[in-house]
Amino acid sequence: MKVLLLGSGGREHALALKISQSAHHPELFIAPGNAGTGLCGTNVEMDPTNFWEVKKFCLEKRVDMVVVGPEEPLVRGIYDFMTDDPGLSHIAVIGPSRMAAQLEGSKAFAKEFMLRNGIPTAGYREFSLANYEEGLSYIRSLPTPIVLKADGLAAGKGVIIAQSHVEAMAEYEMMLQRSKFGEASRKIVIEEFLTGTELSVFVLTDGKDYLLLPEAKDYKRVGEGDKGLNTGGMGAVSPVPFADATFMEKVRTRVIEPTISGIRDEGLVYKGFVFFGLIKVNDDPFVIEYNCRMGDPETEVVIPRLKNDIIDLFLAVDAGRLSGIVMETDPRAATTVMAVSQGYPGHYDKGLQIDGLEEMNEEGVHVFHAGTMIQNGKVLTNGGRVLAVTSFGSSIAQAVSTSVKVLGKIYYPGITYRKDIGYEFS
């Protein structure tokens, strides 16, 4: 079996490792990959959004399965491109169709879907230049803080939490009249702010049935104690202690099942991961957002906890036979601590040599590469988030301690990481 995995981050390294461990012994290609994924398969210099290049590669290498890591190829319609092409339609594609991917690609689409299917979420309205003045009135009517979201993909930067009406109206103007997020903010969603604790829940679905994966909680703020600027994620933990059986039953009945039923009933083709960005308000789950793929750095704690052969799961998704499969999960705690570049999420340097990786042989530890590259045989930094060190332990505190200890053996100029991931559960 030949598998092409699209993407280049820590999520893709975690998926690549799991795929490489399959009993199917797949020949794995990763496009474009990073220094870590190259240890699991063959990296390929290719843009995942250049579908014609993907097609050419799949035909040349006789690829059997394409696993899509990031959201952009999905929102642009790679599933439809592959399955509509007679020369490619035999290839299993793990990801939703273009229309189904609008659950992430359009905040307005997602909100309307939730409303139609009775899925709990914050009150909202959507606005564009056509009803600009109505948006100002809506902002004035809401209590603060107020949430403003660019409708389209904005590289994780399209959400503003305004602390005052003045700030909300200024951001509203920047987004709609001055195109702060480009095409992504031609339309925006304004939401009521929900107070609670966030977590991420994931399922793998064939569009009819689903398998529940381990839940996770990530940490966005760059500084310890959840202070400082928002990032793409500084670490994650799984399982989440407050997501007990009672709460997860509410998630299943109020969020997951209505979502999968809605996907089926509305004729959306969906063969892949659904990410539920949730907030626990009192004891009830509300949906903040959908993603049409796995999250990062949550993947780095969720995927290592899976005991199932991931290729078996993907084949079942493609064949529409998930209903007979039981998900097996490692009961231990898994945590990941992200090492980032100095200055991230602002300006940072690239091309810095990473030392100490060759000594990484700790049992129960995975060092996943996120923003790395190989040059002249040396591993160099190539992004804001550089490495994700995932450890297992009998408790979250023990697992975090191990990850921090391992990071202490790794060095590049300005290496930065939080030592308090999972602090509220220690």
C-alpha positions, 0 to 999 in steps of 0.5 A: 500500500502507498500512502500520501500524507499532505502537510508539514507540521507537528500534526503531520509528524504524529500522523506519519509516525502512526501510519508508519507503524501500521501492520499494512507496512505502507510506503509513505510519502509526505508532502512537503513534510519536515525533518521529522516526517522524513524519519517515517517516510519519504518527503516530497517537495510539493504544494498540497494546494496544487492539485494538478501536482498532487494528481501527477504524483499519485499517478506516477507513484500509484498511490492508494490513499491520500490523507489530508492534514491541513485545512486549506486543501480540504476547503479548496476541494481536494476531495472532490478533485480526486473523487471526480477524476476517473483516473484518481477516483480509486484512491481513498481520500481521508477528508471531507468534500469541499461543501462539508469542509465549509464547516471550517471554511465558513463561520457563517455556514457552520453557525447556520448548520448548528442552528438548523440541527439544534446544536448548542452554540453562542448567539450570533449574527452575520454581517457584510458591507451590505448591512454594515450599519446593522452590525454596529447596532448589534454590537451596541446591543451586546454585553462585553466582551464581544467576539468577532470572527472572519467568515473565511480561513485566516490562518488561525488569526481571524478571531477577535475578542473585544473587551469594549464596545469601542474596540469591537466597533473599531475591529468591525471597521478594520475587518469589513471596510479595511479588509484586515483579514483579506477575503476572509473578512468580506463577511464576519460573524459577531457572537456573544461571549461565552464564559467557561473552560475550553476543550477539543473533542474529535471523531473519525466519521464516514458520514454515517457512523463515527468513532470517538477519539480521546479528547484534549485541551490545548494552551494558546497563550505564549506565557506561563499562567496563560498570559501573553499573546495567543499562538497556534498552541503551546501544548496540550493534554489528554485526557481532560480531567473535567470531561467526565462520563456525565459531561461526555454523554452530553457532548455525545447526545447534544453535539456529536450525534446531531452533527453527524446526523446533520451531515448525513441528512443534508447530503454532505460527503464526509470521510475524515476527522471532525474537530469540535472546539467546545466550551464547558459553560457550567456543566453544559457543552457549547460549540465554539467552532468546527474544524474539518481536520485534526488540531495541532498540537492536540494531534500530538497527544490524541494520536499517540493514545490510539491503539488501533491500526490507523490504516485499518481505521482509514480503510473503514472510513473509505468503505463506510464500515466504521460501525463495527469497529471499537476504538482502543485507547491508552489509559495513560495521560499524554501531554505535549509541550511545544518548543517555539522560536524566540519572538513567536508569535511575532517576528522570529528567525529561521535557520537556527541549528537544533542540537540534542535531537540525536540523544532522544531515546527516552521511553514513552517520549515522542519528539514531533517536528513542527517547524523544522528542515534539513540542510547540509545534514543539519536539522534547522528551525523553519517556523514559529512552532518548532518541536512538540515533545509528547510524553506519557505518564500516570498523571498529567503532572508526571507527563509534563515533567518528563516533556520539560526534562527532555526539552532541557536536553534540546537546544537552539538559540532562543528556544522557548517553551512553557513549563506549566502545561496542564497546570490546573490539573496538577 
